[in-house]
Amino acid sequence: MQNTDLIWMTPQAREGLERELATLMTLPSPADEDDRTDQVVDAWLARKERIRQIHELLSRADRMSNPADDGVAEPGMVLTVRFDDTGDTGDTETFLLGTRGTVDSELDVYTVNSPLGSALLGATPGEHRSYLLPNGSAQQVTLLTAKPYDARLLDNSDPRELAQR
């Protein structure tokens, strides 16, 4: 059973969040009492909230760098799926199963708590799953491939091309 309290992030994303946190934690130059406007207070509150968000992300980050390359859909895996509303010719999509804001990527990210992400969690290639759409209808989806995020970077083939084979 997966622990959905832990999140997966790339080492680069962790380093980026740690740098951002260090920058946010540096004390700003003291403002004059006359400079205390609503805009300054709003900026301070936004900064404080971002610090809290980064602390939460880092405290929940899984210490493992990458999931095993076993084809099982889990956080840290790049998934290629086919939506089965039109049979074998359905639309395909490639995305990272992870946490938004924890990876620097051109890929879309779906969380394990999203309808699609939770439906696919634990699936293996060729397995069919379904999830509910906002309108209440069921969407069928087939997992085509599941590769660790870093393996995708080393592999020159586009997972979308694999889906069409």
N, C-alpha and C positions, 0 to 999 in steps of 0.2 A: 504494500500500500504506500503510495506517495505521500510525503509530507508537504502539503501545499503551503505551509507557513514559510518554508525555505524558498528562496528564489535563486535562480542561476544568473550569473553575469560573466561577461568575458573579463579576463585579467586587465585588459586595456580600459574597459568601462570602470572597473573598480579603481584603477589608478586615476582615471579622470575625475571620478566622484571624490576621491580623497584629495586631489588637487583643488577641486572646487570648494570642498569643505574647508581646507586650510586657508584659502583666499577669503571665504566668508567669515571665518573665525578671527581674522586679523582685525584689530580694533580700528575703527575709522577715526579720523582726526576729530577732536571734540568740536561740536557745533556750538555756536553762540546761542544764547537763549533766544535772540531775535530770529534765528534761523529755524526755529521749531514750528514748521508749518505742517499742515495736514499731509502734504506731499512727502515731507521728510519722515513723518510718523508712518505713513503707508509703506514707504520704501523699507523702513526698519522692520515693520511687521512682515513684509514679504520675505525679507532676508532671513528673519527668524524662522519662518515657516519652511523655507528651503533648507535651512540647516537641520530642522527636525526631519524633513523628508529624507535627506541624505543619510542622517544617522539611522533611520529606520531601514532604508535599503541596505546599508552596509551591515547592520546587525543581523539582518535576515538572510544575507548572502551565503549560499552554499560554499563551503570551503574547497570543494572539488573543482578542478579547473575545467574538465570536460566530461560529459557522459560517455559511457562505453559505446563503441561503434557496433552496436548489436541490432540495429534496425528497429528498436522499440521507441515509440514516440514518448518523449519525456522532455522536461525543461533542458534547454541547451541544444536541442536538435532542430535542424532545418528540415521541415516537412514539405513534401510535395503531395498534394491531394487532388483528386478528381471529384467534382460534384456530379453525382449520378442522376440528376434529374433528366438527362437525355441519353442515358446508356454509356457506352464506351467512348462516345464523342463529347462527353460533358466538359465543361470548363475546368481548367487546372489552375492551381494557385500554389506558390511556394512562399513559405513564411517561417519565421523562427518561433518556436514554442518557448516563451520566456516571460520576461517582465519588461514592460515599456520603460525606457529610460536607462536600461542597463547594458545597452549594446550600441556601438557606433556602426550602423549598417544601413544599407539601402533597402533591406528586407522589411516587410511589414512584420509586426510582432503581435502574436496572440498569446494571452495569458492562459494558464491552466484553469482559471476561473471563468473564462469566456465560454459561451455555449460550444463553439467549435473546439477550443482547446480542451475542455473537459471531456468532450465526446471522444477525442482522439488519444487522450492520455492512456498509455499502455498498449496502444494498437501496434500491430506489425504490418509490414507491407502486404498488400492484397486484402487486408481486413476491411470490411464494410462497417460503418457506424452511422448513427443518425443523431440529430440534435434538433431542438425546436427553434424555429425562427420567431421573430417578434410578432408576426401575424398569427402564430399558433400552429402553423403547418410544420411538418417534419421535413428536414433536408437530409438526404442520403449523401454520404461522402465515403470515398475509398482512399486509404493511405497508399500512395505509390512508393515513396521513398522516405527514409528517415536517416539523416547523417548528422554527426556532431558538427556544430558550427565551425570549428577550426578545420575539420576535414573538408568542409565545403570550400574554404579559402585555398586549400592545397590542391583541390581537384579543379581542373580547368573546365570540366563539362558543366553546362548549365542544367540544373535539376529540371527546369521546364522542358528542355529538350528530351530528357529521360522520360518525362511523362507522355511525350508524343510517340515514343517508340513502341 
